[in-house]
Amino acid sequence: MPSKAERQAFFKKEKKVRKGVAKPLAKKKAEPLFLKRQKRNPKSAKETGYEVTYNVLKNLRGSLLDYRANRCIREIKRFVRQFTQTSAIVIAPELNQYIWSQGKKNPPRKIRLHLERKPFEDEERAGKYFTHVGFKLVKSFKGLKTSHSVEESA
């Protein structure tokens, strides 16, 4: 077995040899995902509608029981804000009642959300959009996918 000094000498030689080897090509810096999306799907002024299945249970794990319904509303708003890229979100009273129907500790596990992106009617916020969030009762969530409908704004 080689001594410690011999091993160190061997590895020093190895490093010197490696310096002469061509370096691999430098990797390009990855472009942020939101920039890729903007290039692929530029935002356009459209009224759109979506139907999405939202898994409430997945986003409520670890939250205290007494705050689950409140947290559910907050998480739905966060999801819709990210999904539709609008900051103003209006939750329908029917959806609110449906979430609270089983009490504050036990909101439904999954919800089929109906999202509508609409323009503001105010003159101050002309050209900006808000999202109206409703829901749809379904018998089973199996096989349901996100559906999309586009309505050109005039």
N, C-alpha and C positions, 0 to 999 in steps of 0.2 A: 504494500500500500504506500502511495507517495506521501511524502511529508507535507506539512502545511505550507512551507516555503515553495516547494515544487508545484503544488496546486495553484498558489497565487501567481507564480511565474507563468504557468500554463494559461491561466485566464487572461493575464495581461497581454500575452502574445495573441490570444484569440481576439481580444478587443482591437488590437492593432490591425489584424488582418481584416476585421469587419469594417474598419474605417474606409478601406479602399473599395468596398463593394458599393455599387450604385444604390442610391436610396430609392425607396418606392415613391411613386408620384404622390404629391400632396393631394389630399381629399378636398373637394370643393365644400365650402361651408353650406350646410343644409339651409334651404330657404324656409322661413317659418310657415307653418301650415296655413295660417289665415291669409298670407299673401298668395299662396298657391290657389286657395279657394277663390280669392277675389279675381285672379286672372282667369280661372276656369269659368266661374259663374259671377260675372259682374252684377252688382246690385242694379235693379231696374225698378222704376216706379210702377209696381203692379199690386193689384189686390189679389191675394192668394188665399187658398184654403188648404188645410191639412187635416188628416185624421191620423192620430198617433196613439199607440198604446204606451202608457206610462206606468212603469213598475214602481209603485209607492213604497212597497216593503223594502226594496233594495236601498232606497235613500233614507229610510227612517231607522235603519239599524243603529243601535247604540243611543238613540235619543230617549229621554225620560218619558215614561208613560203619560204623565199628565200634560205633556206638551206635544203629543204626536199629531193631533189634528192641526194645530197651529203650524207646526213644522212642515206638515204635508202641503199646506197652502204656500208657504214660503219656498219649498223645494219645487213645486209646480211652476211658480213664477220664475224661479231661477232657470229651470229647464226651458220654459217658453222663451225667455229673454235670449238665451243662447241659441235656441233652435230657429227663431224667426228674425233675430237680430233687430229687435225693437225694444226700446227701453220702457215704453208705456204699455202696461198690461192690465186688462179689465177682466176680472173673473166673474162669470155669470152667477147670479144668486142660486140657481138650481144646482150648479156644481158645488157651491159652498154648502148647501143643505145636504147634498149627497155625501160629502166628506164627513160632515158632522153627524150624519144620521145614526151611526153606530156608537156615538159618544166620542169624547175627546181622546180616549185611550186606544181606540180600535178603528182607525180609518180603513177604508177598503184597500185590498192589497194591490189591485191593478185598476186602472181607469182608462177608458178609451176617450181621449181628449179630442175635441173638435176646435181647431185653431183657425181664426179668420183674421187676416191682416187687412186693416181698413185705413183709409186716410182720415186725418182729423178734419172736422168741419169748421174749426175756428179759423179766422183770418190770420191770427198770430202764428199758428203752426201749420200754415199751408205747405204742402209738399212733404210733410212728415206723417208717419204711420203709427198706429197702435194695434195691439193684438187683442181680440176678444176671444176668451177661452170658455168654451162650453164643454159638454160631455155627452156621450151617447151610451145608452145601456145595451150591452151585448150579452148573449147567452154564454158564449165561450170565447176565449181570447186565442184559441188555437188557430194557426194559419193566418192570422190577421197581420197585414203589413201596413206600412205607412202609405197612405194614398194622398195624392196631391192634385189640386185643381187650380187653374190659373184663369183669372178674369182680368182682361186689359182695362186699365183705368182710362176714361175718356177725358 
